[in-house]
């Protein structure tokens, strides 16, 4: 007898998420770093305030790519959001790498 397993939402790879028009980009650097240049269309939510907005992020129902200067803060942010119950969160790594991957320019 074959047992059916519950359907799981499959995680997309980062390249697919970057090409998805519904993806939200979140810069977890400080406001000062954000003002010096950021990914086009990104929202600035500094890492130390991220947990204050998890409910709002959950309501988005769309993939979220987080990035920072080096990828360390964005890795922490992904972990925090997953622990808070968000599923489609991705570490975009360093801003410069993200710009290269998407062939975009700083705003």
N, C-alpha and C positions, 0 to 999 in steps of 0.2 A: 504494500500500500504506500503510495507516494504522499508525503506530507508537503503541503504548500507552506512556504514561509511568507511572513508578512512582507509586503512590498516596502522596500527601503528607497529613499530618495538617493539617487546616485550623485556623487560629487562630480562636478565638471572639472576638467583640467583648467589651469590658469589661462592658457591661451584662448580657450573657448569663452571663458568668462570675460576676458578683456575685449573680445569682439562682440559681446552681447550688449545691445543698445540699452537694456534695462539695468545694467550694472551701475551701482553707486560707488564712487571713489571717496574714501575717507582718509584724510591726512591726519595722522596722530601726533604730528610734531607740535611745537609750541606755536602760539599765534604769531610771534615774531618771525619764526622760521617760515611759516606759511606765507606771511606777507612778502618775504624775500623771493618768492616764486613757488608755484604749486602746479599740480596736474590740472589740466583744463576741466572745469566743472566740479572739481573736488570740494568737499565740505571739510572744514577744519574742526576736528574734535580732538583736542589734546588728550593723550593717553590718561593723564590723571583725572580727566572728567568723563571718560568713556562710560563708566558704569552708571553715571547719572542719566544717560540717554538710551539705555538698552531697550526700554519699553518702546520708545519711538522707532528705534532701529528694527525691532521685531515687527512693527506694523508695516514696514516697507514691503515685505514679501518679495524681495529681489536680492540678487547676489550683491555682496559688499566686498570690495577690494580695499584693504588697508595698506598704507605705505608710510614710510618715514625717511630719515636720512640714510640709514644703513641697513634697515630690515630688522633690527633688534626690537625696537618699540612696536613695530607692526606685528611681529611674531607674538609678543606679549599680548597685544590687543586681540589677536585672533583667539588665543587661548582663553582670555577673559570672556570674550563674547560667546565662545562655544560653551564654556562653563555656565554662562547665563541662559543657555538654551537656543542660541541662534545656530543655524545649520550652514547656511550658504555664506560663509565668511572665508576670505582668502588672503594670504599674505602676498601682497604685491612687491614686498621687499623695499629696496632703495628707490627713491624718486628717480634718480638718473637711469636706473635699469628699467623702470616702468616706462619712462619716456622712450627709451630705445626700443622696447618690446612693442610699443603701440605706435611708434613713429610720430609722436606728438611733440609739441614744444611747450616750454614753461609758460604759464600765465602769470 
